[in-house]
Amino acid sequence: MPKQARSSNQYDLAIAGGGLVGGLVALALAELRPDLDIALIEAEDHFGGNHIWSFFESDVEPEHRWLVDPLIARQWDSYDVHFPKYSRTLNNGYFSIESANLDRELRKRLPAAALKSGQQARAVNKRLVKLADGSEIAARAVLDVRGSGDVSALEVGWQKFCGQMLRLKKPHGLERPVIMDATVEQIDGYRFIYCLPFGDSEIFVEDTYYADTAELDSKTSHARIAAYAEDHGWQIETVLSEEKGQLPVIYGGDFDAFWQANRSVDARAGARAALIQPITSYSLPMAVKTAILIAEMPEISQAKLDKMLRNLAQNHWKNGKFYRMLCAFLFLGADPDKRYKTLEHTYSKDEKLLARFYAGKSTLLDQANLLTGKPPIPVSRAIPLLLKYK
């Protein structure tokens, strides 16, 4: 049985933000540090929001899979990509998590007193979280994971998306996910359709853009999803659920200024610490790593947590320089309707190289390989960007 939290409003750790990152930290602590009293604070009535999070098998270390395996809704041993020049199947496992599973596991494995849903964290300070209703939660340490925060010090493009879980009148016929279908009309930057076959007649279809602005028209995206379904002979019986999001894709900027602009506490994780996958802006791989690191700390104090997470974020920023340069090529080097060529070029490479690429583990040889071949952007644009962002 999970440990019951103290009756007083004093905790060992307060986690401000009950999305993916905060939820994984709470689950890791419940497993490895059940002696700690924690408070997981989330503005919505349920944890995790309304999302599907996905990851490649190579993204998460095998010894860390115990943390995410109970959350997985569907898994596949391969996936497809489609570009104007070619289609390809890649043999890297792919896994999807539904937010309802995160909410379920948190309520199953943590005491009710630790789960503070429907309570918005209005302000976060060292050892104190102030809630929107005026009440306060005190803790020996506070972790801030409340979304991306202020990104004005960073140079960013946007990955924005609208997705719908569709129930079809007849089976869709897909055997595996389609991670990118870039054969669709290129609108508002690099556009592609993303498909996850959750059942014979259930499929999640997402209209995705790598765009210069964060503006997103859900109604238009839903119409484009319906048109894509019609083009594939899929008759929609009903829309089971919907989600949307806008994620900053970072290609440059001042990390120290970003950190200072969001300085509630130095103990930050997820997008609020730029601890995200540099190309996709997905937070799951780094969220798993962060959760394990926190749960394995011999002592969790504010000072130790601040130092560990500040160093983790700074090292991640330093190690992501090559990937940010590729994002600069995408957003600054390519005409918006030709951005797909950058990904078309990347996906022509070796499968193992691509697995390391998405896991953020590209070798120097991988990096050289990714820059070889016919350039997907004009050389006159590539060279200045290479000199600026290398």
C-alpha positions as CSV (number, residue, x, y, z in Angstrom):
1,M,0.0,0.0,0.0
2,P,1.3,3.5,-0.7
3,K,2.5,5.5,2.2
4,Q,0.1,8.0,3.7
5,A,1.2,11.6,3.5
6,R,1.5,13.7,6.6
7,S,-1.7,15.4,7.8
8,S,0.1,18.8,8.0
9,N,0.7,20.9,4.9
10,Q,4.5,20.2,5.0
11,Y,6.1,17.8,2.5
12,D,9.6,16.5,1.6
13,L,9.1,17.6,-2.1
14,A,6.4,19.6,-3.8
15,I,6.1,19.2,-7.5
16,A,4.4,22.1,-9.3
17,G,2.9,20.7,-12.5
18,G,1.2,17.3,-12.9
19,G,1.9,16.7,-16.6
20,L,4.2,14.1,-18.0
21,V,7.4,15.3,-16.3
22,G,5.9,15.9,-12.9
23,G,3.9,12.6,-13.1
24,L,7.0,10.6,-13.9
25,V,9.0,12.1,-11.1
26,A,6.2,11.3,-8.7
27,L,6.0,7.7,-9.9
28,A,9.8,7.2,-9.7
29,L,9.8,8.5,-6.1
30,A,6.9,6.3,-5.2
31,E,8.9,3.3,-6.4
32,L,12.4,4.2,-5.2
33,R,11.7,6.6,-2.3
34,P,8.4,5.6,-0.7
35,D,9.7,7.1,2.6
36,L,9.2,10.6,1.2
37,D,6.1,12.7,1.5
38,I,5.4,14.4,-1.8
39,A,2.8,16.7,-3.2
40,L,1.9,16.7,-6.9
41,I,0.1,19.9,-7.8
42,E,-1.9,20.1,-11.0
43,A,-4.3,22.8,-12.2
44,E,-6.6,20.4,-14.1
45,D,-8.9,17.9,-12.5
46,H,-6.8,15.0,-13.9
47,F,-3.1,14.5,-14.3
48,G,-1.4,14.5,-17.6
49,G,-4.0,16.6,-19.5
50,N,-5.4,15.1,-22.7
51,H,-2.3,13.9,-24.6
52,I,-0.7,11.0,-26.4
53,W,3.0,10.8,-25.8
54,S,5.2,8.6,-28.0
55,F,8.8,7.5,-28.0
56,F,11.2,5.3,-29.9
57,E,12.6,2.2,-28.3
58,S,16.1,3.7,-28.5
59,D,15.0,6.8,-26.6
60,V,14.8,5.2,-23.1
61,E,17.5,3.1,-21.5
62,P,16.4,-0.5,-21.0
63,E,17.1,-0.3,-17.3
64,H,14.7,2.7,-17.1
65,R,11.8,1.1,-18.9
66,W,10.1,0.0,-15.7
67,L,9.0,3.6,-15.2
68,V,7.1,3.9,-18.5
69,D,6.1,0.3,-19.3
70,P,2.9,0.4,-17.1
71,L,1.8,3.6,-19.0
72,I,2.1,2.2,-22.5
73,A,-1.2,2.0,-24.4
74,R,0.1,0.6,-27.7
75,Q,3.5,-0.5,-29.1
76,W,4.8,-1.5,-32.5
77,D,8.1,-3.0,-33.7
78,S,8.5,-0.6,-36.7
79,Y,7.2,2.6,-38.3
80,D,6.8,4.2,-41.7
81,V,7.7,7.5,-43.2
82,H,6.5,8.9,-46.6
83,F,8.2,11.7,-48.5
84,P,7.8,12.9,-52.1
85,K,10.9,11.0,-53.2
86,Y,10.4,7.7,-51.3
87,S,8.6,5.8,-48.6
88,R,10.5,3.7,-46.0
89,T,9.9,1.3,-43.1
90,L,12.3,1.6,-40.2
91,N,12.8,-1.2,-37.6
92,N,12.9,0.9,-34.4
93,G,10.2,0.1,-31.9
94,Y,7.7,2.8,-31.2
95,F,5.5,3.2,-28.1
96,S,2.6,5.4,-27.2
97,I,1.3,6.5,-23.8
98,E,-2.2,7.9,-23.2
99,S,-2.5,10.5,-20.5
100,A,-5.4,8.6,-18.9
101,N,-2.8,5.8,-18.1
102,L,-0.6,8.3,-16.3
103,D,-3.5,9.6,-14.2
104,R,-4.5,6.0,-13.4
105,E,-1.1,4.9,-12.2
106,L,-0.6,8.1,-10.1
107,R,-3.9,7.5,-8.3
108,K,-3.1,3.8,-7.8
109,R,0.4,4.2,-6.5
110,L,0.4,7.5,-4.5
111,P,-1.7,8.4,-1.4
112,A,-4.7,10.6,-2.1
113,A,-3.3,13.3,0.1
114,A,-0.3,13.6,-2.2
115,L,-2.4,14.2,-5.3
116,K,-3.5,17.8,-5.5
117,S,-5.4,18.0,-8.8
118,G,-7.7,20.9,-9.5
119,Q,-5.2,23.2,-7.6
120,Q,-3.2,25.7,-9.7
121,A,0.3,26.6,-8.6
122,R,0.2,30.4,-9.0
123,A,3.8,31.1,-7.6
124,V,6.7,28.9,-6.9
125,N,9.5,29.8,-4.5
126,K,12.1,27.9,-2.5
127,R,10.3,25.6,-0.1
128,L,6.9,27.1,-0.9
129,V,4.2,26.8,-3.5
130,K,1.4,29.4,-3.5
131,L,-1.9,28.2,-4.9
132,A,-4.5,30.2,-6.9
133,D,-7.0,29.9,-4.0
134,G,-4.6,31.7,-1.7
135,S,-3.4,28.6,0.2
136,E,0.2,27.5,0.4
137,I,2.1,24.2,0.4
138,A,5.4,24.1,2.2
139,A,8.1,21.6,1.4
140,R,11.8,20.9,2.1
141,A,12.3,21.2,-1.7
142,V,10.2,22.4,-4.6
143,L,10.4,21.3,-8.3
144,D,8.9,23.5,-11.0
145,V,7.7,21.7,-14.1
146,R,4.9,24.0,-15.2
147,G,5.4,24.1,-19.0
148,S,7.8,26.1,-21.1
149,G,7.6,29.4,-19.4
150,D,9.2,32.5,-20.9
151,V,11.2,31.6,-24.1
152,S,11.8,35.2,-25.2
153,A,15.6,34.8,-24.7
154,L,15.7,31.9,-27.1
155,E,15.5,31.7,-30.9
156,V,12.6,29.3,-31.7
157,G,10.4,28.0,-34.4
158,W,7.2,26.0,-33.5
159,Q,6.0,22.5,-33.8
160,K,2.2,22.8,-33.6
161,F,-0.4,20.1,-34.0
162,C,-4.0,19.1,-33.9
163,G,-4.8,15.4,-33.4
164,Q,-8.0,13.4,-33.4
165,M,-8.7,9.8,-32.3
166,L,-11.0,8.5,-35.0
167,R,-13.3,5.5,-35.0
168,L,-13.8,4.4,-38.6
169,K,-16.6,2.5,-40.2
170,K,-14.2,-0.1,-41.7
171,P,-10.6,-1.1,-40.8
172,H,-7.9,1.4,-41.9
173,G,-5.4,-1.3,-43.0
174,L,-2.3,0.2,-41.4
175,E,0.0,-2.3,-39.7
176,R,2.3,0.3,-38.1
177,P,2.5,4.0,-37.3
178,V,3.2,6.6,-40.0
179,I,5.5,9.0,-38.2
180,M,5.7,11.4,-41.1
181,D,3.6,11.5,-44.2
182,A,5.1,14.6,-45.9
183,T,3.4,13.8,-49.3
184,V,0.6,16.2,-48.2
185,E,0.3,19.8,-49.3
186,Q,3.0,21.9,-47.7
187,I,1.3,24.7,-45.8
188,D,2.7,27.1,-43.1
189,G,6.1,25.5,-43.1
190,Y,6.9,21.8,-43.0
191,R,3.6,20.0,-42.8
192,F,3.1,16.3,-42.3
193,I,0.4,13.9,-41.1
194,Y,1.1,11.5,-38.2
195,C,-0.9,8.3,-37.8
196,L,-1.1,5.8,-34.9
197,P,-3.2,2.7,-35.5
198,F,-4.7,2.0,-32.0
199,G,-7.0,-0.7,-33.3
200,D,-8.3,-2.2,-36.5
201,S,-10.8,0.6,-36.8
202,E,-9.4,3.2,-34.4
203,I,-6.6,5.5,-35.5
204,F,-5.1,8.7,-34.1
205,V,-4.4,11.2,-36.9
206,E,-2.5,14.4,-36.3
207,D,-2.0,17.4,-38.6
208,T,1.5,18.7,-37.7
209,Y,3.5,21.8,-38.7
210,Y,7.1,23.1,-38.2
211,A,6.1,26.7,-38.6
212,D,7.5,30.2,-37.8
213,T,4.6,31.1,-35.6
214,A,2.6,29.4,-32.9
215,E,-0.9,30.3,-34.2
216,L,-3.0,27.3,-34.7
217,D,-6.4,27.0,-36.3
218,S,-8.0,23.8,-34.9
219,K,-11.0,24.0,-37.2
220,T,-8.8,24.1,-40.3
221,S,-6.6,21.2,-39.0
222,H,-9.7,19.1,-38.3
223,A,-10.9,19.7,-41.9
224,R,-7.5,18.7,-43.2
225,I,-7.6,15.5,-41.1
226,A,-11.0,14.7,-42.5
227,A,-9.7,15.3,-46.1
228,Y,-6.7,13.0,-45.4
229,A,-9.0,10.3,-44.1
230,E,-11.2,10.6,-47.2
231,D,-8.2,10.4,-49.5
232,H,-7.3,7.1,-47.9
233,G,-10.8,5.7,-48.2
234,W,-11.4,5.9,-44.4
235,Q,-15.0,6.7,-43.4
236,I,-15.1,8.4,-40.0
237,E,-17.8,7.0,-37.8
238,T,-17.0,9.3,-34.8
239,V,-14.3,11.4,-33.3
240,L,-13.4,9.9,-29.9
241,S,-11.0,12.6,-28.6
242,E,-9.0,15.6,-29.7
243,E,-5.8,17.3,-28.6
244,K,-3.6,20.1,-29.8
245,G,-0.4,21.8,-28.8
246,Q,2.3,24.3,-29.7
247,L,5.9,23.3,-28.8
248,P,8.9,25.7,-29.1
249,V,11.7,24.2,-31.3
250,I,14.9,25.9,-30.1
251,Y,17.6,26.7,-32.6
252,G,19.6,29.3,-30.7
253,G,19.5,32.0,-28.0
254,D,21.0,32.8,-24.6
255,F,20.5,29.9,-22.2
256,D,21.6,31.9,-19.1
257,A,19.1,34.6,-20.0
258,F,16.4,32.0,-20.5
259,W,17.2,30.4,-17.1
260,Q,17.1,33.8,-15.4
261,A,13.8,34.8,-17.0
262,N,12.2,31.7,-15.5
263,R,13.9,31.8,-12.2
264,S,11.3,30.6,-9.6
265,V,13.7,27.9,-8.4
266,D,16.7,26.3,-10.1
267,A,15.0,23.0,-9.6
268,R,13.2,22.9,-12.9
269,A,12.7,20.2,-15.5
270,G,10.9,19.5,-18.8
271,A,10.3,22.4,-21.1
272,R,10.8,24.9,-18.3
273,A,14.5,23.9,-18.2
274,A,14.8,23.3,-22.0
275,L,15.2,19.6,-21.1
276,I,13.5,18.5,-24.3
277,Q,14.5,16.6,-27.4
278,P,16.2,19.3,-29.6
279,I,14.6,18.3,-32.9
280,T,11.0,17.3,-31.9
281,S,10.7,19.3,-28.6
282,Y,9.2,16.1,-27.0
283,S,10.0,15.9,-23.3
284,L,9.5,12.1,-22.6
285,P,13.1,10.8,-23.0
286,M,14.6,13.6,-20.8
287,A,11.6,13.3,-18.4
288,V,12.4,9.7,-17.7
289,K,16.1,10.4,-17.2
290,T,15.3,13.4,-14.9
291,A,12.8,11.3,-12.8
292,I,15.3,8.5,-12.3
293,L,18.1,11.0,-11.3
294,I,15.9,12.7,-8.7
295,A,14.6,9.4,-7.3
296,E,18.1,8.1,-6.9
297,M,19.4,11.1,-5.0
298,P,20.6,10.1,-1.5
299,E,19.2,13.3,-0.1
300,I,16.6,15.6,-1.7
301,S,17.1,19.1,-0.4
302,Q,16.4,22.4,-2.2
303,A,20.1,23.2,-2.6
304,K,21.0,19.7,-3.9
305,L,18.0,19.6,-6.2
306,D,18.8,23.1,-7.6
307,K,22.4,22.2,-8.3
308,M,21.7,18.9,-9.9
309,L,19.0,20.1,-12.2
310,R,20.8,23.3,-13.2
311,N,23.8,21.3,-14.2
312,L,21.7,18.7,-16.0
313,A,20.0,21.5,-18.0
314,Q,23.2,23.3,-18.8
315,N,24.9,20.1,-20.0
316,H,21.9,19.2,-22.1
317,W,22.0,22.6,-23.7
318,K,25.7,22.2,-24.5
319,N,25.3,18.7,-25.9
320,G,22.3,19.8,-28.1
321,K,24.3,22.3,-30.1
322,F,24.5,20.2,-33.3
323,Y,20.8,19.5,-33.2
324,R,20.0,23.2,-32.8
325,M,22.1,23.9,-35.8
326,L,20.0,21.5,-37.8
327,C,16.9,23.2,-36.6
328,A,18.4,26.5,-37.7
329,F,18.9,25.0,-41.2
330,L,15.2,24.0,-41.2
331,F,13.7,27.3,-40.0
332,L,16.2,29.8,-41.4
333,G,17.9,28.0,-44.3
334,A,14.9,26.5,-46.2
335,D,12.0,28.2,-47.8
336,P,8.9,27.2,-45.8
337,D,7.4,25.0,-48.6
338,K,10.8,23.3,-49.1
339,R,11.5,22.4,-45.4
340,Y,10.3,18.9,-46.0
341,K,13.6,18.3,-47.9
342,T,15.6,18.6,-44.7
343,L,13.7,15.7,-43.2
344,E,13.7,13.8,-46.5
345,H,17.5,14.1,-46.5
346,T,17.8,13.0,-42.8
347,Y,15.5,9.9,-43.2
348,S,17.6,8.6,-46.1
349,K,20.3,7.7,-43.6
350,D,21.1,4.4,-41.8
351,E,18.5,3.1,-39.4
352,K,20.9,2.9,-36.4
353,L,22.1,6.5,-37.1
354,L,18.5,7.7,-37.0
355,A,17.9,5.8,-33.8
356,R,20.9,7.6,-32.2
357,F,19.8,10.9,-33.8
358,Y,16.4,10.8,-32.0
359,A,17.9,9.6,-28.8
360,G,20.3,12.6,-28.9
361,K,23.3,10.3,-29.0
362,S,24.7,11.1,-32.5
363,T,28.4,10.4,-32.8
364,L,30.8,12.7,-34.6
365,L,30.7,10.3,-37.6
366,D,26.9,10.5,-37.5
367,Q,27.0,14.3,-37.5
368,A,29.4,14.3,-40.5
369,N,27.1,11.8,-42.3
370,L,24.0,13.9,-41.7
371,L,25.8,16.9,-43.3
372,T,26.9,14.9,-46.4
373,G,25.1,14.4,-49.7
374,K,23.2,16.9,-51.7
375,P,22.3,19.8,-49.4
376,P,18.6,20.1,-48.6
377,I,19.0,23.9,-48.4
378,P,21.0,26.3,-50.7
379,V,24.8,26.4,-49.9
380,S,24.7,30.2,-49.8
381,R,22.3,29.9,-46.8
382,A,23.9,26.8,-45.2
383,I,27.4,28.3,-44.8
384,P,26.4,31.4,-42.7
385,L,24.2,29.3,-40.5
386,L,27.0,26.7,-40.1
387,L,29.4,29.4,-39.0
388,K,26.8,31.0,-36.6
389,Y,25.4,27.9,-34.9
390,K,28.2,25.4,-35.1
